[in-house]
Amino acid sequence: HVGCQYAKAMGLRVVAVDFGEEKRDYALNTLKCDAFVDVKGKSNDEVVAAVKAAADGVGVHGSVILAPALAAYRQGVDMLRPMGFAV
């Protein structure tokens, strides 16, 4: 969540990716993220498509991958726009 706070302070649009209504509420109302994608029940392709849709349909400029799951790393790269970066 610190990454979201830094990004918002820098004036960037932030798309949070997690699962559950509690996390959605926290991301949108507390952290002031611009969008939230709930991964529960979605395939990897659906998650990536939802994030890209929230990022002008092109993909995000950068992704910060914190989940200790291989799928998260794949999604974090796949949701990037051309010349985007993953951390």
N, C-alpha and C positions, 0 to 999 in steps of 0.2 A: 504493500500500500504506500510505502514511502516513494516508490517510483511514480505512482499516480500523482502524488502531491507535488513532487518536483516538476513533473511534466505540466501539470496545470499551472503552477507558478511561472513556468516559462511561456505560458500562453498556447501550449499545444492542445490539440484535441485528443482525448483519451478514450479508448475502448477497453473496458475491463472484460476479462474472460474467466468465468468461474461457474459455480453451479449453486442453485438454491435461491429462494426468495430473500433470505436473510442477507446473503452476499450481494444480491442485486440492490437491496435497499441501502446497504452500507456503501457500495460503489457509487450509486447514483446520488444519494442524499447526503452522505457524510463526506466522501472523497470528491464529490462533484464531477465524476466521470461523465463524459458526453454520451456514452452508450454502454450497454452491458449485453454480453452474449452468454446465455446459459448453455453449458455443454451437455447437460444431462439429457440423455436420450438421443443425442445427435451423433452422427457419424463424423469422422475427421473432415470429410469434404463439406459437410453441412456447417460445421464450426467455421471453417476457413471461408466459406461463401458468406456466412452471416457477418463475419468481421470485415470482409472486403466490402460488403454492402454498406456497412456503417462507415467505411472509409472511402466514400465517393465511388465505390464500385471498382476501384483500382487496387486497393490494398494499403496497408499501413506503411509509414516511412520507417518505423522501427518496432521491434518487439522485445520485451524483457521476459524471458522464460524462467519461471521460478518453480514450477511443478516438477517433482521428481518422477516424471513418466516420459517414456520414449515418445508417445503420441503427442505430448505437449511440445516437444522439440520439433517434431515434424510439422505440426500445425503452425508453430511460431515462425518457421521459415516459409511455409507455403502461403501464409497470409501477407507476406511482404510484397510491396509494389516493386517494380524494377529499381535497382540501386538502393533498396532498403537494407536495413541492418538488423541483425539479431544479437542480443546479449544474453 
